[in-house]
Amino acid sequence: MRRIWAGVIILLLTPLVFFLTGVSVSPFDPGGFGTGMLMVAYSFFFAVNGIIIIIIGIFTKKSLNG
């Protein structure tokens, strides 16, 4: 159950990662196209990571000891 909650929290933090990536990279890119691509790429991989964690949490069996 903890992994499912961790995945949900990661998905909820994805917009924050999108925003912080843009704020931290935009001073180095005057055109803005590279910043936008980096923002989308980081946010996409961050969200996919959260989805994978949720799927692992759903399909992982609980141990009998704990």
Buried (B, 14 or more C-beta within 10 A) or exposed (E): EEBBEBBBEBBEBBEEBBEEBBEEBBEEBEEEEEBBEBBEEBBEEBBEBBEEBBEEBEEEEEEEEE
